[in-house]
Amino acid sequence: MLERPNITRREFMLHGLAAVLVVAAGSAAAPLAGDSENDGRIQPHMAVYAKDFLNSIGACSSITGRGETLAGTINALKYTGIHFIRCGLEDRISLKDMIELHNQTGAKIAYGLLSGGTDVARLLNEARQLASAGALLALEGNNEPNNWGITYQGEAGGRNLSWLPVARLQRDLYKAVKSDSVLRDYPVWSISESGAQTDNVGLQFLTIPKGAGCLMPDGTRYSDFANCHNYITHPSWPGLHDNQTWFSASPGSDCPVDGLYGNHGSTWRNHFAGYSETRLLTLPRVTTETCYPVGGDVTEEIQARLFMNLYLSQFKRGWSHTAIYLLRTRSNETAHERYAIYKIDYTPKQAAHYLHNLTTILEDNVSASSHGQVNYSIPGRSATVHDLLLQKSDGKFELVVWSERFTGGSDNVTIYLDATYATIKVYDPTIGTSPTKTLTDVSRVALTLSDHPVIIEIMPQ
């Protein structure tokens, strides 16, 4: 995996750790004209299936490799509610273990060539068996060829050499998957760090468009999804910030870390042109590594809050799957424990506990029969406040509202609803899985938010 840079440290005091919840009963007062989003007017919001959000939650793991154990990995996934694992050839995991993991937890596998891997035949053979067991999520190309070069068809590439061998390998992987009767309907995720290309081989594109002027031919098909390692801290953006995960999830040029724009818009190394910012907004994309390690300003408590925000911000901003690096540190990388959700002895860190609470509150294994909507507004909200409306298969709506104030302070917001609802429950995953408030006959919810999500459960009318 990527050798992580040292994080610049500065003094930090976290304020407002607990979300204080206040709810007012009665009819919603009309918000004042001129308030923020939508001038404060109540607007319809279409819900996303809770299952889809839960399916987006992943982690990197060797499952049974590098000191990890099958029992430990199974228990970790069952507790945290993580729904997919990103791993690959370098992890040398037995198919039996991967399939057993899926059978025990329901988690799927994003399986890839990863660091230096070139054995497409082996990858496809093992992926077919995962697919037949219902355990395959996607196939992935090389991991960070800027850090781990490859030799393909006798030619070295990646790092500071030409990237033509990397491009040819990814092209051949895509063609092989789409020609395979078992695998052709599974998505292919691109290599990571396409922004590091030394020469313009076109890996910033899913398919090279006509007239792009790349070294590989127009029409070369590489992947179905862009794949980034948009770690939520970066040497060019060290320390803790408000909107830490929200900015890192941005698909545009305003992203302060190694994000979608720097890999698929204008490549960060040599600025080869890729997609326009308008196209990046809808470009299919995944994150196969992201994190903020414990150290300096970031305690295990702060990391745990960041991780909840991270999964929410990524999903809200269009990333279909997000894998945190990593589930549990490996025996050959003990220094990476500060990145992990679990310690090397499988002791859960605070991040594991908060993820357990979040996924337990939102738990739902079936998609709703149709997308419902709730009409609401959050007038006067600051730029640090975000929301995501989910719906469970039983019809309940889960309105997740979170703020990202990591430099102190809090946000007082009121959610105005278009009707009086008979029952509303409010949850705080930093406290537990039971409601902190159960409310009746209310049409507005007032919250004091700081640095983590709260969940407003609305019973359908």
Secondary structure, 3 states (H helix, E strand, C coil): CCCCCCCCCCCCCCCCCCCEEECCEECCCCCCCCCCHHHHCCEEEECEEHHHHHHCEEEECCCCCCCCCHHHHHHHHHHHCCCEEEEEHHHCCCHHHHHHHHHHHCCEEEEECCCCCCCHHHHHHHHHHHHHCCCEEEEECCCCCCCCCEEECCEEECCCCCCHHHHHHHHHHHHHHHCCCCCCCCCEECCCCHHHCCCCCCCCCCECCCCCCCCCCCCCECCCEEEECCCCCECCECCCCCCHHHHHCCCCCCCCCCCHHHHHCECCCCCCECCCHHHHCCCCEEECCCCCCCECCECHHHHHHHHHHHHHHHHHCCCCEEEECCCECCCCCHHHHHHCCECCCCCECHHHHHHHHHHHHHCCCCCCCCCCEEEEECCCCCCCEEEEEEECCCCCEEEEEEECCCCCCCEEEEEEEEEEEEEEEEECCCCCCCCCEEEEEEEEEEEEECCCEEEEEECCC
